[in-house]
Amino acid sequence: MRKILPVLMLLLLLSSCSTKTPTTELTPGNDTISLGEDYTAAACMLVTDEGKYQMKETSNDTDTSKLGTYTVIYNYTYEDTQYSCQRKVFVTDHTAPTVSLIEGVDTVYLNNDWTDMSVSYSDNYDTDLTLTTMSDVDTSKLGTYIVTYTVTDSSGNIGTALRYVHVIQE
């Protein structure tokens, strides 16, 4: 019995020691950024019984000039074990295309022809944009008509311009 008591006390002492497995913890950061915006990755920490250790950023393929999802990788060696952590970064586009009216004659006489001069448009990222024109201009009837030009980019951002066409009596 005397031999068992020291062994039991040793086991009890050892079992009361924390042997929590280290974990990784991303520090809060802005991981969704706008196209062209500056980006600095926030840290990742290794959390152990002894404290927190900042992990080393070992890879970051974030390209803020291109839309997409990117990965930042962090590593840290603790007690001969390599720990890794990942952060996803999303580069998004929230800028609407620019739409400008091309100058033209927007006041016409009743029953005369009117030519839609349309618009010029551009985007901060896309070159393949969709232009939609809605018009109910009827030069056989007096009145003011609105032509709506809508340009949409691949991110779903919408730019618009309005043209007012006046049909008047000669």
N, C-alpha and C positions, 0 to 999 in steps of 0.2 A: 504494500500500500504506500510505503514511503517513497518508493521509486516512481509510482504512478502520479503522485501529487505534483512533483516538479514538472513532469511532462505535461500534465493537464494545465498547469499554470502557464507554461510556455505556449501551448496551443491557444489558450485564452488570450494571452498577450498578443500573439501574432494575428489572431482573428480580429482583434479590435483595431489593428492598423488598417488605414484606408489604402486600398490598392485599386482605386478607380482607374479605368482605362482612359487615357488622354482622349480628348475630343477636339474637333476644330469648330471655330465660331467665326462667321463672317461679321465684320464690323459694319454698321449701317453705312450705306453710300448711295449715290445716285447711279443706278445701273441702267436706267433708260434715259438716253440722251438724244438730242436733236442732231440731225445731219450737220456736220461741220463744227460742232461744239467741241471745246477742249474737254478732255477726259483724263482724270487721274483716278486710278483704281484705289478704292478703300482697302484697308488691310484685312488679313485673316489671322486669327489668333489660335495657338495651340493651348488648350486649357488642361492643366495637370493638377495634381494634388499640391504641388509646390507653387503654382501660380500660372500666369498667362505669358506666353512667348509669341512675339510677332513673327509670323512665318515669312519667308523670303519669296517675293514674286519672281517666279522663274520663267514664266511665259505669258505674253499678253499680245494677242493678234488683233486687238481692237483697231479698226480703221474707220475713223469718223467721217471720211469722205465717201463711204459706201454704206448703203442700207444693209442691215443684217444682224445676226446674232453672233457674238464673239465670246471667247473664253479666256479668262485670266486664271492662271494656275499658280498656286503657292505651295512651297515645300518647307519642311523643317525636320531635322533629325533630333530625336530625343531618346536617350538611353538605347542607342544603336538601332532604333526603329525609325524608318522614314514615314512621315505623315504628309498627306497631300490634301489640298482644299481647292475647290473651283468656284469661280464667280462667273455668271453669265451677264453679258453686257448687250443691250439692245440699242442699235442705232436706228432712229425713226425719223420720218419726214412729216412735219405738221405745217409746212409752209404751202399756202395756196399758190397756184400759178398766177402770173401777172397777165391781165387781159387789158388791152388798150384799143380803143376805137380807131379805125383808119378814117381819116377825114373824108367826108363826102357831102353831097347835097342831101339834106334831110328835110327840106321843105319843098314839096312838089305841088304842081297844080292838078286839080281834079282831072282824072282820066289821062294823065301823062304817065310815062314810064318812070319807075324809081329803081335805081340800081343799088343793091346792098353792097357797100364797100367792105363789109366784114370787119375783122379785128386782127391785130397781131397779138401773139401770146408767147410766153416762155415760162420756164420753170427752173427752180433752183437745182433740180436733179435730173428729171426726166427729159428726154427729147421726143419720145413717142407719146404725145398728148391727144386726148379726145376732145374735139370741139363739137358742141351741139348748139344749133340755132333754132330759136322758137320765134316765129313771126306771124302776125295776122294782118300785115299791111295790105290794105285794099284801096288802091288809088281811084276806084270808082265811087268811093264814099268819102265825104268830108270827115275829118276827125284827126285825132292824135293817136298814133299807134306806138306800141313799145316792142322793140326787137330785143330779145334776151339772148346773150351769148354766154355759154357755160363751157369752161375748160376744166377737164378732170385729169389728174395725174395718177400714176400707178398706186399711190398710197391712199387714194380716195379723197385727196384735197381738192376743193373746188374753188375756182376763180370765176367771177362773173363781170359782165359789163352790159349796160343798157343803152340802147339808141332810141331816141324819140323821133319819130317820123311824123311830120305834119302835112296833111293833105288839105290844101286850101282852094278857095274859089279864085279863078283867074280874074 
